[in-house]
């Protein structure tokens, strides 16, 4: 949906008596806020991060949990030192996913490097870069389906000229929407609202334990690796383990997470640094294609502000 169409659509929905609206991109955040201000009888949610507005609720998924597990798979299966990672938008939560993947790689393959490339950087030629560095294992885009034939998604291997799919990190948005709707039906939605302090925001950030993200293993994953992935998955769900257990160092050799330190959700969301076994950087906004710049201005890790 285009931003300019949102207001007209909202007017129609209000006339139809809808009770809840999910706007599924940060690009619609401003429009969602405007609609919520004049339609307080409707529950509004926007798919975004790092947003504090008491009249709407925001939501996203802890994809970094699934990325850690796919990093373990890529590290175990890669025959080369370099493992490719394709990212799209340099927005908050993306560095956490990149770092978690790299830490998963390092757990099983300490000498491997994660070669980070951005699909939204102007003039990028990712295939050529990976070919030059001899990359045979790649983390591509995430998937909404458990399908081994779904293009350059999840973890895939280059074997000669053949692309072999291995595993997917999954967004289970249907599970999220069902949980939110159930919270309205059972009264817990209003319960959160009634116990909140004035002006307090309520955001949802769910992961493996809620079933909002997951990993789908293909037939090419060896039995031993699959067993390790399932063990780590269950440990994360139970809370016994999390990907950012320290010590963790960044690309400059600075300790970012000390041994025994537990990061808060805010610290994970707001990461603007990369771990030591990542080769690449968070691009500056002027390096991106125009469409990406629009999104990064709303919710991006603006690298030039950190230099």
C-alpha positions in Angstrom: 0.0 0.0 0.0 1.3 3.5 -0.9 1.5 6.0 1.9 -0.8 8.4 0.0 -3.5 5.7 -0.1 -3.4 4.9 3.6 -5.7 7.7 4.8 -8.4 6.8 2.3 -8.2 3.1 3.1 -8.4 3.9 6.8 -11.5 6.0 6.3 -13.1 3.1 4.6 -12.1 0.6 7.3 -13.4 2.9 10.0 -16.8 3.1 8.2 -16.8 -0.7 8.1 -16.3 -0.9 11.8 -12.9 -2.6 12.1 -11.4 -3.0 15.6 -7.7 -3.5 14.8 -5.3 -2.4 12.1 -1.8 -3.7 11.4 0.4 -1.5 9.2 3.2 -3.7 8.1 6.1 -1.3 7.3 7.9 1.5 9.1 7.1 3.6 6.0 3.5 3.8 7.2 4.4 4.8 10.8 3.6 8.5 10.3 0.3 7.7 8.7 -0.6 5.1 11.4 0.1 7.7 14.1 -2.1 10.3 12.3 -4.9 7.7 12.0 -4.7 6.6 15.6 -4.9 10.2 16.8 -8.3 10.7 15.2 -9.6 7.1 15.5 -8.9 6.2 19.2 -11.6 3.4 19.0 -9.4 1.4 16.7 -6.3 -0.6 17.9 -3.3 0.3 15.8 0.0 -1.6 15.4 2.9 -0.8 13.2 5.7 -3.2 12.2 8.7 -1.2 13.4 11.4 -0.9 16.1 12.7 1.7 18.4 9.4 3.6 18.4 7.8 5.2 21.4 4.2 6.3 20.9 1.6 5.5 23.5 -1.3 5.7 21.0 0.0 2.8 18.9 1.8 -0.4 19.6 4.8 -1.7 17.5 6.0 -5.2 16.8 8.9 -7.1 15.3 10.5 -10.5 15.6 13.8 -11.6 17.2 15.2 -12.9 14.0 18.7 -12.8 15.4 17.8 -16.0 17.3 17.1 -17.9 14.1 20.1 -16.3 12.4 22.4 -17.7 15.1 21.2 -21.2 14.3 21.6 -20.8 10.6 25.1 -19.5 11.3 25.9 -22.7 13.0 24.7 -24.6 9.9 26.7 -22.4 7.5 29.8 -22.7 9.6 29.5 -26.5 9.8 28.9 -27.0 6.0 31.3 -24.4 4.5 34.3 -25.8 2.8 35.9 -22.4 2.5 37.2 -19.8 4.9 34.7 -17.1 3.7 31.0 -17.4 4.2 28.7 -14.9 2.5 25.9 -12.9 4.2 23.4 -10.8 2.1 21.6 -8.1 4.0 19.1 -5.6 2.6 18.4 -2.5 4.7 20.8 -1.2 7.4 18.0 -0.6 9.9 18.1 -1.4 13.6 17.9 -5.1 14.5 19.9 -6.0 11.3 23.3 -5.7 13.1 22.0 -8.0 15.8 21.1 -10.6 13.1 24.4 -10.3 11.4 26.3 -10.6 14.6 24.3 -13.5 15.8 24.9 -15.3 12.5 28.6 -14.7 12.8 28.8 -15.9 16.3 26.9 -19.1 15.3 29.5 -19.6 12.5 32.4 -19.1 15.0 31.0 -21.6 17.4 31.6 -24.4 15.0 34.2 -22.9 12.7 36.5 -20.5 14.6 38.6 -19.6 11.6 35.8 -18.7 9.3 35.0 -15.2 8.2 31.6 -13.7 7.4 31.7 -11.6 4.2 28.9 -9.0 4.6 27.3 -7.5 1.5 24.3 -5.2 1.1 21.8 -5.6 -1.7 20.6 -2.0 -1.4 24.1 -0.4 -1.8 24.2 1.5 -5.1 26.0 -0.5 -7.8 26.5 -3.6 -5.7 27.5 -6.8 -7.5 27.3 -9.4 -4.8 27.7 -12.5 -7.0 31.0 -11.2 -8.3 32.3 -10.3 -4.9 31.5 -13.8 -3.5 33.0 -15.4 -6.6 36.2 -13.4 -6.1 36.5 -14.5 -2.5 35.7 -18.2 -3.2 32.5 -18.1 -1.2 30.5 -21.4 -1.3 28.1 -21.0 1.6 25.8 -18.0 1.7 23.1 -16.6 4.0 20.4 -15.1 1.7 17.1 -13.5 2.4 14.7 -14.8 5.0 11.6 -16.8 4.0 8.0 -16.9 4.9 7.6 -20.5 3.8 9.2 -23.9 4.5 10.3 -24.5 0.9 13.7 -25.8 -0.2 13.1 -24.5 -3.7 12.5 -20.8 -2.8 15.3 -19.0 -4.6 18.3 -17.4 -2.8 16.7 -17.7 0.6 18.1 -19.0 3.9 21.4 -20.9 3.7 22.5 -22.2 0.4 25.6 -23.7 -1.0 27.3 -23.2 -4.4 28.4 -26.6 -5.8 29.9 -25.9 -9.2 27.1 -24.0 -11.0 24.4 -25.5 -8.9 22.7 -23.7 -6.0 21.8 -26.2 -3.2 19.4 -25.0 -0.5 20.2 -26.1 3.0 18.0 -24.3 5.6 15.7 -21.3 6.1 15.3 -18.8 8.9 11.5 -18.2 9.0 9.2 -15.4 9.9 5.9 -16.8 11.2 3.8 -13.7 11.0 0.6 -15.7 11.1 1.5 -16.8 14.6 2.2 -13.3 15.7 -1.1 -11.9 14.4 -3.0 -14.8 16.0 -1.4 -14.2 19.4 -2.3 -10.5 19.3 -5.9 -11.1 18.3 -6.2 -13.7 21.1 -4.9 -11.1 23.6 -7.8 -8.9 22.6 -10.3 -11.7 22.9 -9.1 -12.9 26.3 -8.8 -9.4 27.7 -5.0 -9.3 28.2 -4.6 -6.5 25.7 -6.7 -4.1 27.9 -5.0 -5.5 30.9 -1.6 -4.3 29.7 -3.1 -0.9 28.9 -4.7 -0.5 32.3 -1.6 -1.3 34.3 0.7 0.9 32.3 1.9 4.2 33.5 0.6 7.3 31.7 2.4 7.7 28.4 4.1 4.3 28.6 4.5 2.5 25.3 3.9 -1.2 24.7 5.9 -3.0 22.0 6.0 -6.7 21.0 9.3 -8.4 20.2 8.9 -12.1 20.1 11.1 -14.9 19.0 11.6 -18.7 19.1 9.8 -19.2 22.4 6.7 -17.6 21.0 6.9 -19.4 17.6 7.2 -16.1 15.7 10.6 -17.1 14.3 12.0 -20.5 13.6 14.5 -22.5 11.4 13.6 -25.0 8.8 16.3 -27.7 8.1 16.6 -29.2 4.7 17.7 -32.7 3.8 21.3 -31.6 3.1 21.9 -30.8 6.8 23.9 -33.7 8.3 22.3 -35.5 11.2 25.0 -34.4 13.7 24.6 -30.7 12.7 20.8 -31.0 12.9 21.1 -32.4 16.4 23.3 -29.5 17.5 20.9 -27.0 16.0 17.9 -28.5 17.8 19.8 -28.6 21.1 20.7 -24.9 20.8 17.2 -24.0 19.7 15.7 -25.7 22.8 18.3 -24.0 25.0 17.3 -20.6 23.7 13.6 -21.3 24.1 14.2 -22.3 27.7 16.4 -19.3 28.4 19.5 -21.4 29.3 21.5 -19.9 26.4 21.4 -16.8 24.2 23.6 -15.9 21.2 25.2 -12.9 22.8 26.8 -14.6 25.8 30.1 -12.9 26.4 32.9 -12.3 26.0 32.2 -10.8 22.5 34.6 -8.5 20.7 33.9 -6.1 17.8 35.9 -5.5 14.6 38.3 -3.2 16.4 39.1 -5.8 19.1 37.1 -3.9 21.7 35.2 -6.0 24.2 31.5 -5.2 23.7 30.0 -7.9 25.9 31.9 -9.1 29.0 31.8 -12.7 30.2 28.7 -13.2 32.3 27.0 -10.0 31.0 23.5 -10.3 29.7 22.4 -7.7 27.1 19.0 -6.1 27.5 16.5 -6.2 24.6 17.2 -2.5 24.0 21.0 -3.1 23.7 20.4 -5.9 21.2 18.0 -3.8 19.1 20.2 -0.8 19.1 23.5 -2.5 18.0 25.4 -0.4 15.6 28.6 -2.4 15.6 29.8 -5.7 14.1 31.6 -8.7 15.7 35.2 -9.4 15.0 34.8 -12.2 12.4 32.6 -10.1 10.1 34.3 -8.5 7.1 32.3 -5.6 5.9 30.6 -2.5 7.3 27.3 -0.8 7.9 26.9 1.5 4.9 26.3 5.2 5.1 23.0 6.5 4.0 24.4 8.2 0.9 25.7 4.8 -0.4 22.2 3.3 -0.6 19.7 3.3 -3.5 17.0 6.0 -3.1 14.3 3.6 -2.0 16.5 2.3 0.8 17.4 5.8 1.9 13.8 6.5 2.6 13.4 3.6 5.0 16.8 4.2 6.7 15.8 7.8 7.4 12.9 6.5 9.4 14.5 3.6 11.2 18.1 3.2 10.1 21.4 2.8 11.7 22.8 6.1 10.4 26.4 5.2 10.4 27.8 8.7 9.8 26.3 9.7 13.2 28.6 7.1 14.9 31.9 8.1 13.3 
